[in-house]
Amino acid sequence: MNAVPAARRRASLVAVAIVAVIGLGLAGAFVLSLRARGLPVTFASYRAAREELIAAAASALPAGLAFVVGQWLGHVFLSPPFYLATAAILFVEWAWPVHSEQAVLSPSFVHDLMWYLAVIGVFVGVSGWCWQALRGAYQHHLRFLGGGVIPANPLWLRLSLGIVVGDFLAWFHHLIRHKVRAFWLFHEVHHAQRHMNQWTNERVHLVDALAAMAIQALPLLVLGVPSFETGAYVVAAAWYTRLYHANVRSNFGWLRYLLVTPQSHRLHHSLRPEHEDQNFGVIFSVWDRLFGTLNRDATVYPETGVANPAFPVERGYADVLGLRAFLRQQVHPFRGLMDLLRRR
């Protein structure tokens, strides 16, 4: 290993430690605050104190901005688990990297983290409104199709079937967003990352997210798949998908026969033509095995990105922090869609 990567790896390890210390310090501050107020140190007390602090911070803001700030504070800036889980994945990247020269806090990492802030601050609100509209339309006009195929009891069976069916539908809408050209133009934003990192998972254009929702909405409502939006499964699944998007060299051994892995998903993001339209799984890899879309090579770690030379890839911290890359990536798919419509 030459001197430059070695120095960068040392700096990356320091960055991991700093992120972890922030998380631990924030957790310690909440504990001290609870004790100072004579409250029990429990998860419920911590959550209530955090919500109170967020509400106080957002109370003087207009409603729309208050929602955004509340989301950012709750999910990121005042969340010890956010810092600790982020540090854990950064450490895994440092210990078992695909590219050891890739800094853990690279411009790509910062850029994709900004996508995450956009997702939780703005896109979640829009998506939530659209989901309520779809569900309302279903209840009023299509209720005769069903809505309770999955049994309500026992709870473990309802949740298990919900996870399996939900993951299959996620595999299905992922495949559709690759196969339909108009959908791909927006999904391309997610695939354009050349330096995979844990926040690449959140690099999703709003139109892409809404397309995914629309594709799976009717089956979800007909089957009566339970909502996991506030459950532990959704949190665990979100961090798992962040792990397998990261710069991690691992195929998870025998677990790859059940789960999507960093290796298999990197191959899904591959620039190589022979890897195109393979490994669509989101949590479980079984759907790709069943439907013949699995690439069984568990040893290759290809370069990632898209072959489109016109795609506005982020180039350095100035491009990222100035929001130029982010804004160009918002607009780029619409230009491609206009070109597609003009050719028809």
C-alpha positions as CSV (number, residue, x, y, z in Angstrom):
1,M,0.0,0.0,0.0
2,N,1.5,3.3,-1.0
3,A,1.8,6.4,1.3
4,V,-1.3,8.3,0.0
5,P,-3.8,5.5,0.6
6,A,-2.2,4.7,4.0
7,A,-2.5,8.4,5.1
8,R,-6.1,8.5,3.8
9,R,-7.0,5.4,5.7
10,R,-5.6,6.8,8.9
11,A,-7.6,10.0,8.3
12,S,-10.7,7.9,7.6
13,L,-10.3,6.0,10.9
14,V,-10.1,9.3,12.7
15,A,-13.3,10.4,10.9
16,V,-15.0,7.2,12.0
17,A,-14.0,7.8,15.6
18,I,-15.2,11.4,15.5
19,V,-18.7,10.4,14.2
20,A,-18.9,7.7,16.9
21,V,-17.9,10.2,19.6
22,I,-20.6,12.6,18.5
23,G,-23.1,9.9,18.9
24,L,-21.9,8.8,22.3
25,G,-21.6,12.4,23.5
26,L,-25.2,13.1,22.3
27,A,-26.5,10.0,24.1
28,G,-24.6,11.0,27.2
29,A,-26.1,14.5,27.1
30,F,-29.6,13.1,26.9
31,V,-28.9,10.8,29.9
32,L,-27.5,13.7,32.0
33,S,-30.6,15.8,31.0
34,L,-33.0,13.1,32.1
35,R,-31.2,12.7,35.4
36,A,-31.1,16.4,36.0
37,R,-34.8,16.5,35.6
38,G,-35.4,13.5,37.9
39,L,-36.7,11.4,35.1
40,P,-36.0,7.6,34.6
41,V,-33.3,6.8,32.0
42,T,-35.4,4.7,29.7
43,F,-36.0,4.7,26.0
44,A,-39.5,6.2,26.4
45,S,-38.1,9.1,28.5
46,Y,-35.3,9.7,26.0
47,R,-37.7,9.7,23.1
48,A,-40.1,12.1,24.9
49,A,-37.3,14.5,25.8
50,R,-36.0,14.5,22.3
51,E,-39.5,15.1,20.9
52,E,-39.9,18.0,23.3
53,L,-36.6,19.5,22.2
54,I,-37.5,19.1,18.5
55,A,-40.9,20.7,19.1
56,A,-39.4,23.6,20.9
57,A,-36.8,24.2,18.1
58,A,-39.5,24.0,15.4
59,S,-42.3,25.9,17.1
60,A,-41.3,29.3,15.9
61,L,-41.1,28.2,12.2
62,P,-43.8,28.1,9.5
63,A,-45.5,24.7,9.3
64,G,-43.8,23.5,6.2
65,L,-40.3,24.5,7.4
66,A,-41.1,23.2,10.9
67,F,-41.7,19.7,9.4
68,V,-38.4,19.8,7.5
69,V,-36.4,20.9,10.6
70,G,-38.2,18.4,12.8
71,Q,-37.3,15.6,10.4
72,W,-33.7,16.6,10.2
73,L,-33.4,17.0,14.0
74,G,-35.2,13.8,14.7
75,H,-33.6,11.5,12.2
76,V,-30.1,13.0,12.0
77,F,-28.8,15.8,14.1
78,L,-30.4,14.9,17.5
79,S,-30.3,11.1,16.9
80,P,-27.5,9.2,18.7
81,P,-28.4,6.0,16.7
82,F,-27.8,7.9,13.5
83,Y,-24.3,8.7,14.4
84,L,-23.5,5.3,15.9
85,A,-24.9,3.3,13.0
86,T,-23.2,5.6,10.5
87,A,-19.9,5.2,12.3
88,A,-20.3,1.4,12.4
89,I,-20.8,1.2,8.6
90,L,-17.9,3.6,8.1
91,F,-15.7,1.3,10.2
92,V,-16.8,-1.7,8.1
93,E,-15.8,0.3,5.0
94,W,-12.5,1.1,6.5
95,A,-11.8,-2.5,7.6
96,W,-13.0,-4.3,4.4
97,P,-13.1,-1.8,1.5
98,V,-13.5,-2.5,-2.1
99,H,-11.4,0.6,-2.8
100,S,-9.0,1.4,0.0
101,E,-8.2,4.8,-1.5
102,Q,-11.8,5.9,-1.2
103,A,-12.1,8.3,1.7
104,V,-15.0,7.5,4.0
105,L,-16.2,11.2,4.1
106,S,-15.6,11.7,0.4
107,P,-17.5,14.3,-1.8
108,S,-19.7,11.4,-2.9
109,F,-20.6,10.5,0.7
110,V,-21.5,14.2,1.5
111,H,-23.5,14.5,-1.7
112,D,-25.5,11.3,-1.1
113,L,-26.0,12.4,2.5
114,M,-27.5,15.6,1.2
115,W,-29.9,13.4,-0.9
116,Y,-30.9,11.8,2.4
117,L,-31.6,15.1,4.0
118,A,-33.8,16.0,1.0
119,V,-35.6,12.6,1.2
120,I,-36.5,12.9,4.9
121,G,-37.1,16.6,4.8
122,V,-39.2,17.0,1.7
123,F,-39.7,13.8,-0.2
124,V,-41.2,11.9,2.7
125,G,-43.9,14.6,3.2
126,V,-44.8,14.5,-0.5
127,S,-44.7,10.7,-0.7
128,G,-46.8,10.5,2.5
129,W,-49.5,12.8,1.0
130,C,-49.5,10.8,-2.3
131,W,-49.8,7.5,-0.4
132,Q,-52.8,8.8,1.5
133,A,-54.3,9.9,-1.8
134,L,-53.8,6.5,-3.3
135,R,-55.2,4.7,-0.3
136,G,-58.2,7.1,-0.2
137,A,-58.9,6.5,-3.9
138,Y,-58.7,2.7,-3.3
139,Q,-61.1,2.8,-0.4
140,H,-63.7,4.8,-2.3
141,H,-63.5,3.2,-5.7
142,L,-61.7,-0.2,-5.6
143,R,-62.5,-1.6,-2.2
144,F,-64.4,-4.5,-3.9
145,L,-61.0,-5.9,-5.0
146,G,-60.2,-6.8,-1.4
147,G,-58.1,-5.5,1.4
148,G,-57.6,-8.3,3.9
149,V,-56.1,-11.3,2.2
150,I,-53.3,-11.4,4.7
151,P,-54.7,-12.6,8.0
152,A,-54.9,-10.2,11.0
153,N,-53.9,-12.9,13.5
154,P,-51.7,-14.3,14.7
155,L,-49.6,-11.2,14.6
156,W,-46.3,-13.0,13.9
157,L,-47.8,-14.5,10.8
158,R,-49.3,-11.2,9.6
159,L,-45.9,-9.5,10.0
160,S,-44.0,-12.3,8.4
161,L,-46.2,-12.4,5.4
162,G,-46.1,-8.6,5.2
163,I,-42.3,-8.7,5.1
164,V,-42.2,-11.4,2.4
165,V,-44.9,-9.9,0.2
166,G,-43.6,-6.4,0.6
167,D,-40.1,-7.5,-0.3
168,F,-41.4,-9.3,-3.4
169,L,-43.2,-6.2,-4.5
170,A,-40.1,-4.1,-3.9
171,W,-38.2,-6.5,-6.2
172,F,-40.9,-6.2,-8.8
173,H,-41.1,-2.4,-8.9
174,H,-37.3,-2.3,-9.0
175,L,-37.3,-4.5,-12.1
176,I,-40.0,-2.4,-13.7
177,R,-38.1,0.8,-13.1
178,H,-35.2,-0.7,-15.0
179,K,-37.2,-2.1,-17.9
180,V,-39.5,0.9,-18.6
181,R,-37.4,3.6,-20.2
182,A,-39.3,6.6,-18.8
183,F,-38.9,5.2,-15.3
184,W,-35.2,4.4,-15.8
185,L,-34.5,8.1,-16.6
186,F,-35.3,8.9,-13.0
187,H,-33.9,5.7,-11.5
188,E,-30.6,6.5,-13.3
189,V,-29.9,9.1,-10.6
190,H,-29.6,6.4,-8.0
191,H,-27.3,4.3,-10.3
192,A,-25.0,7.1,-11.3
193,Q,-22.8,7.0,-8.2
194,R,-19.3,6.0,-9.1
195,H,-18.1,5.8,-5.4
196,M,-20.6,3.7,-3.6
197,N,-21.3,4.6,0.0
198,Q,-23.9,4.0,2.6
199,W,-26.0,7.1,1.6
200,T,-26.2,6.0,-2.0
201,N,-29.2,4.1,-0.9
202,E,-31.0,7.4,-0.3
203,R,-30.0,8.9,-3.6
204,V,-33.5,8.5,-5.1
205,H,-35.3,11.1,-7.2
206,L,-38.7,12.0,-5.9
207,V,-40.4,10.9,-9.2
208,D,-38.5,7.5,-9.0
209,A,-39.9,7.0,-5.4
210,L,-43.4,7.9,-6.5
211,A,-43.2,5.6,-9.5
212,A,-42.2,2.8,-7.1
213,M,-45.1,3.6,-4.8
214,A,-47.6,3.6,-7.7
215,I,-46.4,0.3,-9.0
216,Q,-46.8,-1.5,-5.7
217,A,-49.8,0.4,-4.2
218,L,-52.6,-1.7,-5.7
219,P,-51.1,-5.1,-4.7
220,L,-50.3,-3.8,-1.2
221,L,-53.8,-2.5,-0.7
222,V,-55.6,-5.5,-2.2
223,L,-53.5,-7.9,0.0
224,G,-53.8,-5.8,3.1
225,V,-50.1,-5.8,3.7
226,P,-49.5,-4.3,7.2
227,S,-47.7,-1.0,7.5
228,F,-44.2,-1.1,8.9
229,E,-43.6,2.6,8.6
230,T,-43.1,3.0,12.4
231,G,-41.8,-0.5,13.1
232,A,-38.4,-1.8,14.0
233,Y,-38.3,-3.8,10.7
234,V,-38.3,-0.7,8.6
235,V,-35.5,0.9,10.6
236,A,-33.4,-2.3,10.4
237,A,-34.1,-2.8,6.7
238,A,-33.1,0.9,6.0
239,W,-29.7,0.4,7.7
240,Y,-29.2,-2.9,6.1
241,T,-29.7,-1.4,2.6
242,R,-27.2,1.3,3.6
243,L,-24.7,-1.3,4.5
244,Y,-24.9,-3.2,1.2
245,H,-24.6,0.1,-0.8
246,A,-21.4,0.9,1.1
247,N,-17.8,0.5,-0.1
248,V,-17.6,-3.0,1.5
249,R,-15.9,-6.1,0.1
250,S,-18.0,-9.0,1.3
251,N,-20.5,-11.5,-0.1
252,F,-21.6,-12.6,3.4
253,G,-20.7,-16.2,2.7
254,W,-23.7,-18.6,2.9
255,L,-26.0,-15.7,3.8
256,R,-25.9,-14.6,0.2
257,Y,-28.3,-17.4,-0.6
258,L,-30.9,-15.6,1.4
259,L,-30.0,-11.9,1.5
260,V,-28.8,-9.2,-0.8
261,T,-25.1,-8.5,0.0
262,P,-22.6,-5.7,-0.7
263,Q,-21.1,-7.8,-3.5
264,S,-24.3,-8.7,-5.2
265,H,-25.7,-5.2,-5.1
266,R,-22.4,-3.7,-6.3
267,L,-22.8,-6.0,-9.3
268,H,-26.3,-4.6,-9.8
269,H,-24.7,-1.1,-10.0
270,S,-22.0,-2.3,-12.4
271,L,-20.9,-0.4,-15.4
272,R,-20.2,-3.6,-17.3
273,P,-22.8,-4.4,-20.0
274,E,-22.8,-8.1,-19.0
275,H,-24.1,-7.2,-15.6
276,E,-27.0,-5.1,-16.8
277,D,-30.5,-5.8,-15.4
278,Q,-29.5,-8.4,-12.8
279,N,-29.8,-8.7,-8.9
280,F,-32.9,-6.6,-8.3
281,G,-33.4,-7.8,-4.8
282,V,-34.0,-5.4,-2.0
283,I,-33.6,-7.5,1.2
284,F,-33.9,-11.1,0.1
285,S,-32.0,-12.6,-2.9
286,V,-34.5,-15.4,-3.4
287,W,-36.7,-13.5,-5.9
288,D,-33.7,-13.2,-8.3
289,R,-33.0,-16.9,-7.9
290,L,-36.6,-17.8,-8.6
291,F,-37.1,-15.5,-11.6
292,G,-33.7,-15.9,-13.2
293,T,-32.3,-12.4,-12.7
294,L,-29.5,-13.4,-10.3
295,N,-25.9,-13.2,-11.3
296,R,-24.3,-16.1,-9.4
297,D,-20.7,-14.7,-9.6
298,A,-20.1,-13.9,-5.9
299,T,-16.4,-12.8,-6.4
300,V,-16.5,-9.8,-8.7
301,Y,-16.5,-6.2,-7.5
302,P,-17.0,-4.1,-10.6
303,E,-16.7,-0.3,-11.1
304,T,-20.1,1.4,-10.7
305,G,-22.0,4.2,-12.3
306,V,-23.9,4.8,-15.6
307,A,-22.6,4.8,-19.1
308,N,-24.5,8.0,-20.0
309,P,-21.8,10.7,-20.6
310,A,-24.3,13.5,-20.2
311,F,-25.2,12.6,-16.7
312,P,-24.2,15.5,-14.3
313,V,-21.9,13.6,-11.9
314,E,-20.8,15.4,-8.8
315,R,-17.2,16.6,-9.0
316,G,-15.6,17.6,-5.7
317,Y,-16.7,19.3,-2.6
318,A,-17.4,22.7,-4.3
319,D,-19.8,21.1,-6.7
320,V,-21.5,19.2,-3.9
321,L,-21.7,22.0,-1.2
322,G,-22.7,24.6,-3.7
323,L,-25.7,22.3,-4.6
324,R,-24.9,22.5,-8.3
325,A,-24.7,18.7,-8.7
326,F,-27.8,18.1,-6.6
327,L,-29.9,20.6,-8.6
328,R,-28.6,19.4,-12.0
329,Q,-29.5,15.8,-11.0
330,Q,-33.0,16.9,-10.1
331,V,-33.5,18.4,-13.6
332,H,-31.6,15.9,-15.7
333,P,-34.2,13.2,-15.9
334,F,-36.9,15.6,-17.1
335,R,-34.6,16.6,-20.1
336,G,-34.3,12.9,-20.9
337,L,-38.0,12.5,-20.7
338,M,-38.6,15.4,-23.1
339,D,-36.2,13.9,-25.6
340,L,-38.0,10.5,-25.3
341,L,-41.4,12.2,-25.9
342,R,-40.1,14.1,-28.9
343,R,-38.8,10.9,-30.5
344,R,-42.3,9.3,-30.3
